[in-house]
Amino acid sequence: MDKIVVNTVKVGSAFSTVTFGAVSVNAPSPKAVEMRHNVAFGQEALARAAPKIAKAGVTVKSAATVPLFRADPQDPSRLIREVNGKTATGRFVNGKFKVLSAA
């Protein structure tokens, strides 16, 4: 994964540098009033999003005929497939799901 280095600005400098991998971008440093505005805006957005972010779990909605896969908590090398109300445990072999056990 590439390392991201943000805002390597020297205090009082007119320019900031943002580096992503081998690419660096130099741009004028934001003014203090812009920074305060953006920080406040970001904090307001986080306050609106926090109740959703803090809630555990993810809801995935799909048609009954669409298989959903998740890691088997008992054996991470296996997958659990749920489709049409049926659950099976297995692995992918040559690109196809091979059932090891069905529930």
C-alpha positions in Angstrom: 0.0 0.0 0.0 1.3 3.5 -0.9 2.1 5.8 1.9 0.3 9.1 2.0 2.0 12.1 3.4 -0.3 15.1 3.8 0.6 18.7 4.5 4.3 18.7 4.9 4.1 22.5 5.2 6.6 24.5 7.2 4.9 27.0 9.5 4.5 30.3 7.7 5.2 28.8 4.3 3.2 29.9 1.4 3.0 26.4 -0.1 2.1 22.9 1.1 3.2 19.6 -0.4 1.0 16.5 -0.5 2.8 13.2 -1.5 1.1 10.0 -2.6 3.6 7.3 -3.7 6.0 8.9 -6.2 3.7 11.8 -6.9 4.0 15.1 -5.0 1.7 18.1 -5.5 2.6 21.6 -4.3 -0.2 24.0 -3.7 -0.7 27.3 -1.9 -1.2 26.8 1.8 -4.8 27.5 3.1 -5.3 30.6 5.1 -6.0 30.2 8.9 -9.7 31.2 8.4 -10.1 28.6 5.7 -8.6 25.9 8.0 -11.0 26.9 10.8 -14.0 26.8 8.4 -13.0 23.4 7.0 -12.3 21.9 10.4 -15.7 23.1 11.7 -17.4 21.8 8.5 -15.7 18.4 8.9 -16.7 18.2 12.6 -20.3 19.0 11.7 -20.3 16.2 9.0 -18.8 13.7 11.5 -21.5 14.6 14.1 -24.2 13.8 11.5 -22.5 10.6 10.5 -21.4 9.4 14.0 -24.7 7.6 14.9 -24.5 5.5 11.7 -20.8 4.9 11.9 -21.0 3.8 15.6 -23.7 1.2 14.9 -22.2 -2.2 14.6 -22.8 -4.4 11.6 -23.5 -4.0 8.0 -26.9 -4.7 6.3 -26.6 -6.2 2.8 -29.8 -6.3 0.8 -30.0 -8.6 -2.2 -32.3 -10.9 -4.0 -32.9 -14.3 -2.5 -31.2 -15.9 -5.6 -28.0 -14.0 -5.1 -25.4 -15.9 -3.0 -23.8 -14.0 -0.1 -20.4 -15.2 1.1 -18.7 -14.6 4.5 -15.7 -16.0 6.3 -16.4 -19.0 8.5 -15.6 -17.8 12.1 -14.6 -21.4 13.0 -12.2 -21.8 10.1 -11.1 -18.7 8.2 -9.9 -20.9 5.2 -13.6 -21.8 4.6 -16.5 -19.6 3.4 -20.2 -19.7 4.4 -22.6 -19.3 1.5 -26.2 -18.2 1.9 -28.5 -18.5 -1.0 -32.3 -19.1 -1.4 -32.6 -19.5 2.4 -30.0 -22.3 2.5 -26.6 -22.2 4.1 -23.5 -24.1 3.1 -19.8 -24.1 4.1 -17.1 -24.6 1.5 -14.2 -23.3 -0.5 -13.6 -22.0 -4.0 -11.9 -24.6 -6.2 -11.0 -23.6 -9.7 -13.3 -20.6 -9.5 -16.3 -22.6 -8.4 -17.8 -23.0 -4.9 -17.3 -26.5 -3.6 -19.7 -27.4 -0.7 -18.0 -29.1 2.2 -21.1 -29.2 4.5 -24.6 -28.0 4.2 -26.9 -26.8 7.0 
